[in-house]
Amino acid sequence: MVNGIMNDLIKEYLTSRPQAVIEESPYIVQGTNSAVYKGLWMHKPAMFKFSIRNSAQREADALNDYFNIGCVPELYDVYKDLVLVTEFIDGESLLPENINHDNSEKLCSKFILFINYSLRDVGSNFNYISSFRRSLEELLESNPNHFQENHFKQSIELIFKNWEFISQQSGALYYDDIGGSNVIYTGDKIQFIDFESVWPGNSTLQIGTIIANYTQHNLNPVNKMLITLCRSACSFVPTNFEAWLSAAYLKWWVRICYFHRWNYWETRKNLRYESEEELKRIEHFGRKIKSIKSFADNFTLDIDHS
């Protein structure tokens, strides 16, 4: 059914946009709700993202908002909130295992640009994070035996301790999927793609999500890059290392709670987890939380505040 809807959408789009040409096979990813193709837009190399999730306009808005940073693709077209067309960025994904001394410095500087942008007030509504706290509390109350290990307990303690920083109403945006396959390295520059997961937030969440997306691999060049990033951020972000770690933990607790849903936010009504699938989910994201704890235990910022 979904494939039929997707095929109909592609045919409709190509009929309405004679200036668009796409290749027959998906280029990057084909999932249940989206497919990404390489092609041409007015004779220029382009990437076509077809989705039935009604998120194209929101992603286009994010691209426009971040465009002045100089490391996001140019937006070409949006169609019915279902199709997004952007400049095609040719390069290799800067996965954690590909990070070295040379490209880590460039990546760190780009991350700092995003963190600076997450200090801007663009008037975004940030109410969802407040409702999530109660969902998190209900999850722990409903599953008294599932989260007894130290990495779960310590991460929760840190989250609640730093809730003021996590939920600070800055009116800014942050990019939740920054990192990994969404970082394209061409050898002389770094570009970011896939801006579907841009949410209202603040600089604490932006730094936290970068930490969360990279510490799970526990690679020394990556960890050193993160420490360099945090040291740089200390000079202009009004929070601290502990708050950033709490935001990193929060990213995976959001996933444990099934709180993250495409282009809106909700919490499932039954927070009692009993099925094998749910227990595997807890174990999966528990490993990510444990990796953040390992990073925190083994690295310090060594900042002189005198």
C-alpha positions in Angstrom: 0.0 0.0 0.0 2.8 2.4 1.0 4.8 1.6 -2.1 1.8 2.3 -4.2 1.2 5.7 -2.6 4.9 6.5 -3.1 4.9 5.5 -6.7 1.8 7.6 -7.3 3.4 10.6 -5.6 6.6 10.3 -7.8 4.5 10.1 -11.0 2.4 13.1 -9.9 5.5 15.1 -9.1 7.3 14.4 -12.3 4.1 15.3 -14.3 3.9 18.6 -12.5 7.6 19.4 -12.7 8.9 18.8 -16.3 12.2 20.4 -15.2 12.9 17.4 -12.9 14.6 14.2 -13.9 15.3 11.4 -11.5 17.2 8.1 -11.8 15.2 4.9 -11.6 16.8 3.5 -8.4 16.8 5.3 -5.0 20.2 6.8 -4.3 20.5 7.0 -0.5 17.7 5.3 1.3 14.3 3.7 0.7 12.2 3.2 3.8 8.6 2.6 4.7 7.7 6.3 4.4 10.3 7.9 2.2 12.6 7.3 -0.7 15.6 9.5 -1.8 16.7 9.7 -5.5 19.5 11.3 -7.3 18.7 13.3 -10.5 18.7 16.6 -12.2 16.8 19.8 -11.4 17.0 22.3 -14.3 20.1 20.4 -15.5 21.8 20.7 -12.1 22.7 17.6 -9.9 19.9 17.3 -7.3 18.6 15.1 -4.6 14.8 14.3 -4.5 13.3 13.2 -1.2 9.8 11.7 -1.6 7.9 11.2 1.7 4.4 10.6 2.9 5.1 12.1 6.3 4.2 15.7 5.4 7.6 17.1 6.6 9.0 18.6 3.4 8.1 22.2 4.1 9.4 22.0 7.7 12.7 20.6 6.4 12.8 23.3 3.7 12.3 26.0 6.4 15.2 24.5 8.4 17.4 24.6 5.3 16.6 28.2 4.7 17.2 29.0 8.3 20.6 27.4 8.3 21.7 28.3 4.8 23.8 31.3 5.9 26.1 29.0 7.8 27.4 27.8 4.4 27.4 24.1 5.0 23.9 23.0 4.0 22.6 22.1 0.5 20.7 24.7 -1.5 17.0 24.3 -1.6 15.5 23.9 -5.1 11.8 22.9 -4.7 9.1 21.9 -2.3 5.9 20.1 -3.5 2.7 19.7 -1.4 4.8 19.2 1.8 5.6 15.7 0.4 8.6 16.3 -1.9 11.9 18.1 -1.1 14.5 18.9 -3.8 17.9 20.1 -2.9 21.4 20.5 -4.3 23.2 17.1 -4.6 26.2 17.0 -2.3 28.8 14.7 -3.7 31.2 13.2 -1.2 31.6 10.5 1.4 29.8 10.2 4.7 32.0 11.3 7.6 31.2 8.4 9.8 32.9 8.3 13.2 35.4 5.6 12.0 36.5 8.1 9.2 37.3 10.9 11.6 40.9 11.8 11.9 43.0 14.8 13.0 42.6 16.8 9.8 38.9 16.4 9.2 38.0 16.5 13.0 39.2 20.1 13.2 36.9 21.1 10.3 34.0 19.1 11.7 34.5 20.7 15.1 34.4 24.2 13.6 31.1 23.4 11.8 29.6 22.1 15.0 30.5 25.4 16.7 28.6 27.2 13.9 25.5 25.2 14.7 25.9 25.7 18.4 26.1 29.5 17.8 22.9 29.3 15.7 21.2 27.4 18.5 21.7 30.6 20.7 19.4 32.6 18.3 15.8 33.3 19.2 13.7 32.5 16.1 10.5 32.4 18.1 10.0 28.6 18.1 7.6 27.0 20.5 9.4 24.8 23.0 6.5 23.5 25.1 6.9 19.8 24.2 10.0 19.2 26.4 8.0 20.2 29.5 5.4 17.6 28.8 8.1 15.0 28.3 9.3 15.2 31.9 6.1 13.8 33.2 6.2 11.0 30.6 9.7 10.2 31.8 8.6 10.0 35.4 5.7 7.8 34.5 8.0 5.5 32.5 10.2 5.0 35.6 7.1 4.5 37.9 5.6 2.0 35.5 8.8 -0.1 35.1 10.4 -0.3 38.5 12.6 -3.2 37.6 13.8 -2.3 34.1 16.1 0.7 34.9 18.1 -0.4 38.0 21.5 -0.5 36.4 23.9 2.4 37.3 24.1 3.9 33.9 20.3 4.3 33.9 20.1 5.7 37.4 22.9 8.1 37.1 21.7 9.4 33.7 18.2 10.1 35.1 19.7 11.8 38.2 21.7 14.1 35.9 18.8 14.8 33.7 16.5 15.9 36.5 19.4 17.9 38.2 19.9 19.9 35.0 16.3 20.2 33.8 16.5 23.9 34.0 19.2 24.0 31.4 17.6 21.3 29.2 14.2 23.0 29.1 15.3 26.6 28.9 13.0 28.6 26.7 15.4 30.2 24.2 13.1 30.2 21.1 15.9 28.6 19.1 16.2 25.6 16.9 18.5 22.6 17.1 19.5 19.9 14.7 18.9 16.5 16.3 20.4 14.2 13.6 23.6 16.1 13.2 26.5 13.6 12.6 27.3 10.3 11.0 25.8 9.6 7.6 24.3 13.1 7.6 27.8 14.6 7.4 29.2 14.7 3.9 33.0 15.3 3.5 34.3 16.3 0.1 37.9 16.7 1.1 37.9 20.5 1.2 34.6 21.2 2.9 31.9 19.6 5.1 28.2 19.7 4.4 25.2 18.6 6.4 22.1 16.9 4.9 18.7 15.5 6.1 17.2 18.3 8.1 13.9 16.6 8.8 14.8 16.4 12.6 15.2 20.1 13.4 13.2 21.0 16.5 12.6 23.9 18.9 15.3 23.7 21.5 18.4 25.5 22.9 22.2 25.3 22.8 22.3 22.7 25.6 20.3 20.3 23.6 22.4 21.0 20.5 25.6 20.2 22.2 24.0 17.2 23.9 22.8 15.7 20.7 26.3 16.0 19.2 27.8 14.1 22.2 25.0 11.5 22.0 25.5 10.9 18.3 29.3 10.3 18.6 30.1 8.8 22.0 28.3 5.6 21.2 31.3 4.6 19.0 33.9 5.1 21.7 36.7 6.0 19.3 39.6 8.1 20.6 39.9 10.6 17.8 36.1 11.3 18.1 36.2 11.6 21.8 39.1 14.1 21.6 37.1 16.1 19.0 34.1 16.2 21.4 36.3 17.5 24.2 37.8 20.2 21.9 34.2 21.1 21.0 33.1 21.4 24.6 36.1 23.4 25.6 35.4 25.9 22.8 31.7 26.1 23.7 32.6 27.0 27.3 33.6 30.4 26.1 30.2 31.4 24.7 27.5 29.0 25.9 25.9 29.8 29.3 25.8 26.2 30.5 28.3 23.5 31.5 29.7 20.1 30.7 27.3 18.4 33.2 24.3 20.0 31.6 25.5 18.9 28.1 25.9 15.3 29.3 22.4 15.4 30.7 21.1 16.6 27.3 23.0 13.7 25.6 21.3 11.2 28.0 17.9 12.8 27.3 18.2 12.1 23.6 18.2 8.4 24.2 15.6 8.5 27.0 13.3 10.2 24.5 13.7 7.2 22.2 13.1 4.7 25.0 9.8 6.5 25.8 8.7 6.3 22.1 8.3 10.1 22.5 9.8 10.9 19.1 7.3 10.6 16.2 8.2 12.0 12.8 7.3 15.7 12.7 5.3 15.9 15.9 5.7 14.8 19.5 3.6 12.5 21.6 3.8 9.9 24.3 2.2 6.5 24.1 -0.5 6.0 26.7 0.7 2.7 28.1 4.2 3.1 29.5 4.5 -0.4 31.0 7.1 -2.3 28.9 6.8 -6.1 28.9 7.1 -7.4 25.3 10.3 -8.8 24.0 10.5 -5.9 21.4 10.2 -3.3 24.2 12.9 -5.0 26.3 15.2 -5.1 23.3 14.6 -1.4 22.8 15.6 -0.6 26.4 18.7 -2.7 26.0 19.6 -1.0 22.7 19.3 2.5 23.9 20.8 1.5 27.3 24.0 0.7 25.5 24.0 4.2 24.0 23.5 5.7 27.5 26.3 3.6 28.8 28.6 4.9 26.1 27.9 8.5 27.2 28.6 7.5 30.8 31.9 5.9 29.7 32.9 9.1 27.9 32.0 11.2 30.9 34.0 9.0 33.2 37.1 9.0 31.1 37.3 12.6 29.9 37.4 16.0 31.6 37.4 19.5 30.2 40.2 20.8 32.4 38.9 24.3 32.2 40.6 26.9 34.2 37.8 29.3 35.4 40.1 31.5 37.5 
